[in-house]
Amino acid sequence: MYPRVFLTTDMGSTFSFAGIGLACAVARKWRVAAFVVFALAVEAATYRITTLVVHVHRPRVVRLEHLPVNASYPSGHTAASVAVYGGLALLVTSRFQSNVVRGLVWTFAVLMVAFVALSRMYRGMHHPLDVGGGLLVGVAALAVLVFACRVAGAAYDRRHGGEA
């Protein structure tokens, strides 16, 4: 048996993010749920394409998971954590004016990403460079999604004459 590192690897898994999206849908926060789903979709597509092109072996240590040994770069858990927790932080902080609330939300998001990234290395699944690649993939996925949302919002405003 091994320590679960406070379940932080699991906080970067698809099941956790599906749970977040489902919770948003149940709460009828459709835009937030859609944002989570699309953030994961963009991140997953980018991750899959990268792993098809770049083949890096996992660290030569005892691994605590059984995954393909040549799919180390980038860290998909880290990329998904950046996309989802960063995206949720953007959404939440856009609703609050308080710098304290904004600071707490961003601190939580950054800590979650850091914990997931560190747990992936602790479990022997990734090199530090893999985690760095995951950070870049996550930030890029989030940037693409924010850009798409802004374009969609501008198109909606143009169609409806600025009403909303």
N, C-alpha and C positions, 0 to 999 in steps of 0.2 A: 504494500500500500504506500502511496506517496501523498505528500501534502497537496491540497488542491490550490494552493496559492490564493486563498480567499475566493475561489471560483472565478478568478478574473479571466482565465482563458475562455470559460463558458460565457462570460459577459461580452465576448467578441464573436460569438458563434451565430450562425444563421438562425438557430432556434430562438435565441434571446431577442434578436431583432425582429423576427416574425411575431414574437410575443408583444413587443413594443408596438408594432404596426397594428396588431389585432386589438390591443388595448385602446389605441387611438381610434380605431374604427368603431369599437363598442361604445366609446365615449362620444361618438359622432363628430370627431375631429377629422373629417375626411381629407382636408388638405394636408394635415400633419401625417396621417396614415399614408397618403399617396406620396408624400415627400420621402418618408422612410422606405417605402417600397421602391421608388425610383432611384433613391440613393444607393440601395443595395443592388439594383439591376445594373446601374452604370458601373459601380465598383466591381461587381462580379464579372461583367463583360471585359472590363479592362484587365482584371486579374487573370482570367482565362486566356486571353490573347497573349499576355506577358509570359505565362507559364508555358505556352506552346512554343514561344520563340526562345526564351532563356531557360536553359537547363542547368541548375546549380544543385549540387548535392547537399543534403542536410548535414549538420555538424556530426562529426564522428564521436559521438558520446552516446550513452544510454538514453534512448528516447522513451518518453512516457506515453507516446501515442504511436499508432501504426498507420502511417501515411506513406505515399510513394517517396522514395529516397531522393528522387531527382526533381522534386517540385518545391524547393526551398525558397526560391526568389520569385516574387516578393511575398511578404507575409500577408495573406488574405485576411486573417483575423484583425491585424493592425489596420489594414486599409478599410475594412468594413467598420471598424470602431471609429476611425476618423470621420468617415462619411456620415455615419448615423449619429454619433454623439456630437460631432461638430455641427451637423445639420440641425439637430434638435436644439443645440445651444443658440444657433442663429435664430431659429424660430421663436424660442422662448425669450431671448433678450430683445427681440424686436417689439415685444409687447410691454416691456417694463422700462420705466425711465430711471429707476433707482440704480446708481452705480454699484451699490452693495449687492443687490440682487444679480445684476449682470456679472459682477466679479465672482460671486458664488457659483453661478451657473457655468461660467467658463472654467473655473477651477475644477468643478466636478467633471466636466467634459475632458479636460486635459489629463486629470488624474486617471480617469477610466481608460483613456487611450494608453497612458504610460503603464498602467497595471497590466493591461492586455499584452502590450509589447514585451514587457519584462517577463511575464509568465510564459510567453511563447519561447523566449530564449532559455528560461529556466527549465522548461520541459524538453529541451534539446531539439526543438523543431526548427529553429532559425538561428542564423548568424546575425550579428548587429546590422550588417549591410542589408540583409533581407527585411529587417524591421524598418530600416530607413527607406527602402524601396516601397514598402507597404504604406509608410507615411506619405510618400509622394503620390502614390496611386490614389489614396484616400482623399488627399487635398485636391488632386486633379478631378476626381469624380464629383466632389462637392462643388468645385468651381463650375464644372459643366452643368450641374443641376441648378445652381443658383442663376447662372446665365440663362438657362432654358426657362426658368420661372419668371425672370425679369422680362424676357422677350414675350412670353405668353401673357404676362400682365400688361405690357405695353400694347400688344395686339388687342387685348380685350378692351382696354381703355379707348383705343382708336375706334373700334367698332361701336362702342356704346357712348361715344362722345364724352368720355371722362366721368361717366356716372359709375358709381359703385359704392 
